[in-house]
Amino acid sequence: MSFISPILATTGNEVRGHAVVVKILQTAFACYGMPRNVEEFQNPDGRYIVTFDGSIDGSLIQIAILVTENAAGKVESIRLFARPWPVVKLFRQFMERNLRPDPIPDAIWDLPATHA
């Protein structure tokens, strides 16, 4: 199983493994609480999207998770999308404090420099 997220500097499937993904999801729920306004959209090809709202320091965060299953019906990948950026930044900071360097190595937290 792989985990792909905008809060990590990944280009592919660098974050892998059931135990690592479970730790990431547990840490995320600790940050934004139990999801609210949950919706699920299924595609017959084994992909589905779950959308929900959370809260970080009183600010709304909206999350969509694309889940892909293999032919056996087991989760193959989880890809996370989130907004708005100022709250996603708070989310990233929380996750980094709680997951770096174990189980997520330092290099995966180092986002590329931007020229803003």
C-alpha positions as CSV (number, residue, x, y, z in Angstrom):
1,M,0.0,0.0,0.0
2,S,1.3,3.5,-0.8
3,F,0.4,6.9,0.5
4,I,0.7,10.1,-1.6
5,S,0.1,13.5,-0.2
6,P,0.7,17.2,-0.9
7,I,2.3,17.6,2.5
8,L,5.1,15.2,1.6
9,A,7.9,15.7,-1.0
10,T,7.2,12.5,-2.9
11,T,7.3,11.8,-6.6
12,G,5.9,8.3,-6.4
13,N,5.4,5.5,-3.9
14,E,8.1,6.5,-1.4
15,V,5.7,6.1,1.6
16,R,4.7,2.5,1.6
17,G,3.5,-0.2,4.0
18,H,0.4,-0.9,6.0
19,A,2.0,0.0,9.4
20,V,3.3,3.4,8.1
21,V,0.0,4.3,6.5
22,V,-1.9,3.4,9.6
23,K,0.4,5.6,11.7
24,I,-0.1,8.5,9.2
25,L,-3.9,8.2,9.3
26,Q,-4.0,7.9,13.1
27,T,-1.8,11.0,13.4
28,A,-4.1,12.9,10.9
29,F,-7.2,12.1,12.9
30,A,-5.5,13.2,16.1
31,C,-4.9,16.6,14.3
32,Y,-8.2,17.4,12.7
33,G,-10.6,15.2,14.8
34,M,-13.4,13.0,13.6
35,P,-14.4,13.7,10.0
36,R,-17.7,15.6,9.4
37,N,-19.8,15.9,6.3
38,V,-18.5,12.6,5.0
39,E,-19.4,11.6,1.4
40,E,-18.2,8.7,-0.7
41,F,-18.2,8.4,-4.5
42,Q,-17.5,5.0,-5.9
43,N,-16.3,3.9,-9.4
44,P,-16.8,0.3,-10.5
45,D,-13.1,0.1,-11.5
46,G,-12.0,-0.2,-7.8
47,R,-11.4,3.5,-7.2
48,Y,-13.4,5.7,-4.8
49,I,-13.2,9.1,-3.3
50,V,-14.1,10.0,0.3
51,T,-14.5,13.7,1.1
52,F,-14.9,15.2,4.5
53,D,-14.3,18.3,6.7
54,G,-12.1,18.6,9.7
55,S,-10.9,21.4,12.0
56,I,-7.4,22.5,12.9
57,D,-7.1,25.2,15.6
58,G,-10.8,26.2,14.8
59,S,-10.2,26.5,11.1
60,L,-11.9,24.4,8.5
61,I,-9.9,21.9,6.5
62,Q,-11.5,20.1,3.5
63,I,-10.0,16.7,2.5
64,A,-10.6,14.4,-0.4
65,I,-9.0,10.9,-0.4
66,L,-8.7,8.9,-3.6
67,V,-8.5,5.2,-2.7
68,T,-7.4,2.6,-5.3
69,E,-8.1,-1.1,-4.8
70,N,-6.4,-4.0,-6.5
71,A,-8.2,-6.9,-8.2
72,A,-8.5,-8.7,-4.8
73,G,-10.3,-5.7,-3.3
74,K,-7.4,-4.7,-1.1
75,V,-6.3,-1.0,-0.8
76,E,-3.4,-0.4,-3.1
77,S,-2.9,3.3,-2.7
78,I,-4.3,6.3,-0.9
79,R,-3.9,9.8,-2.4
80,L,-4.8,12.8,-0.3
81,F,-5.9,16.3,-1.5
82,A,-6.6,19.1,1.0
83,R,-7.5,22.8,1.1
84,P,-7.3,25.7,2.0
85,W,-3.5,26.1,1.9
86,P,-3.1,28.1,5.1
87,V,-4.8,25.3,7.1
88,V,-3.0,22.6,5.1
89,K,0.2,24.3,6.2
90,L,-0.8,23.9,9.9
91,F,-1.7,20.3,9.1
92,R,1.7,19.7,7.6
93,Q,3.4,21.2,10.6
94,F,1.5,19.0,13.0
95,M,2.2,15.9,10.9
96,E,5.9,16.7,10.6
97,R,6.2,17.2,14.4
98,N,4.6,13.8,15.0
99,L,6.0,11.7,12.2
100,R,9.6,12.9,11.5
101,P,12.0,11.1,11.3
102,D,10.1,8.0,12.2
103,P,8.3,6.6,10.3
104,I,8.7,9.3,7.6
105,P,12.4,10.0,6.8
106,D,13.7,13.5,6.8
107,A,14.2,13.7,3.0
108,I,10.5,13.2,2.4
109,W,9.7,16.3,4.5
110,D,12.1,18.5,2.5
111,L,9.8,20.3,0.0
112,P,11.6,21.9,-3.0
113,A,12.3,25.6,-2.7
114,T,10.0,28.0,-4.4
115,H,10.7,31.3,-6.0
116,A,7.7,33.3,-4.6
